[in-house]
Amino acid sequence: MKKFIIFVIIAGLLFSCAKKEPARSPASDILADKISGKFLDLDIKPENADAKRLFGDDFDFTKIENFAVRQSITGEAGEIGIFKLYSDSSVDYVKERAAERVLKLQADAGELAGASGLSGLKTANNAEVRSYGNYIYYVSHGQKDRIFKLIEDELKGA
């Protein structure tokens, strides 16, 4: 009986530490379009050529299968970025680069707020980077929690 209880405890611990794997695996642009369709302000789709401007000249795009960015048309520092990775071995690298993008959004919003009084600084300062399986995504938006829930529900298949 003791062995059975120990086995159940170990199995429970292993299960609770298991890596999150998406139930669905949509391309980043399809997921971004689905999310941005619910938020009228997220309507700008930067061209892939703009990726170097957003993420830097040295960003290693060989680590990602695809990515999508949607930016706000209101100038409120609203932006979502979704990266689908080839493998989870690139998670730390892409998370770090997404965090750098969030810092740039915050710096840009701070400059605009100082120059023109725009309120995008609060939105940018509320930005966050998360991951789920082989997806990395960041959100800088007034409804950040709702957007995160929509992304995660889509990946979970909920």
N, C-alpha and C positions, 0 to 999 in steps of 0.2 A: 504494500500500500504506500509506503514511504517513497519508493522508487517512482511510482505512478504520479504522486503529488509533485515530486521534484521535476519529473518530465513535463508535467503540465505547466509548472512555473517557468521552466526554461523555454518551452515552446511559446508561452505567452510573451516572454521578454523578447524572443527573436521576432515574433510577429509584430510586436509594437515598435521594434527598431527597423522593420522592413522599410525599404525605400519606397517613396510614393511614385507610382507609375500611372501616367494618364490612361484613362479608359478610352479616350478619343485622342487622335493625333492629327488635328487639323493643321494645314499650312498656316503660317503666321498671318499672312494677308487676309485669309478667309476669317480667321478668328478676330483680327483687328477690325475688319469691316463689320462683322456681327456686333462687336462691342460699340464701335463708333456710331453705328446706326441708331443706337439708343440714346446718344448724346449729340444733339445737333451742332454743338460747338466744335466737336472733334471731326473736322471735315477736310483738313489739308493732308494730302498724301505726298510726302517728299519723294522725289525720284530717287532711285538707287544711286544715282550719281551724287546726290546730296549726302550720302552716308558718311563720306570722309569728313564733311563739314560737321556732321552731328557727332561722330564717334572718333574722329582723328585719323590722320593719314596712316598711322601705324596699326590700325585695327586689323586683326587677322580674320578675314571673312571665311577662311578655309575651315574654321572651327564651327561654323553654323550652317545648317541646312538651308534656312531661309529666315527672313526677319521682316517686320513691318513696323512702321511708325505712323501715328496719326497725331496731328497737331491741332491746337485750337485756333479758330478763326477770330477769337475775341481779344487776343493779346494778353490773356490772363495766365500765361505760362502753363497752359494745359497741354499735356502730351502723354501718350502711351507708347511704349515700345515693347514688342514681343519678339523673342528670339527662339527658334526651334533649333536645337543642337543635334549634330550627328550622334554624339554620345555624351554621357554625363561626365566624361573626363575633362570637358571644357567648361564645366559649370563655374568654377572659381574665376577663371579668366573672364568669361562673359559677364558674370555678376560684378566683377571689379570695374569693367568698362562701362556697364550700365550705371553703376554708382557714380562714375566720373561724369557721365552725361547728366545725371541728376544734379550734381554739384555745379555743372555749367548752367543748367536751367536756373538754379538758385542765384548764381552770380549775375546772370543776364537779367533776371527779374529784379534783383536788388538795384542794378544800375538804372533800369527803366523806372522803378519806383522812385528812386531819388531824383531822376530827371523830370518825370512827368506826373508822379503821384498815382501811377497805376497800382492796383491792388494785387497784382500777380505774385508778389513776394510771399504772401501767406500760402497761396496754392503751391508754389515751388518749394517752400520750406516744409510742406506737408508731404512731399514726394517720398516714394519708397520703392525698393527693389525686392522682388520675391522670386522664388523658383518653385517649380513643381515638376518632378521627373526631369526630362530633358528640355524643359522650357524655362527661360528666364524672361521676366517681364517687369517693367517699371511703370509707375503711374504717377503723374503730377496733375492732379485735377481736384476740384472742389468736392467731387463725389468719389474720391479715391476708394473708400471701402466698398462702395457699391460696384465699382468697376472691377476691383479685385475679386469680389464674390462672383461676378458674371464670368470672368476668365476662369476661375478655379472650378466653378460649376460646369462650365463647358468641357474642361479637361477631365473632370471626374465622370462626365457622362450623366450628370444630374439633370 
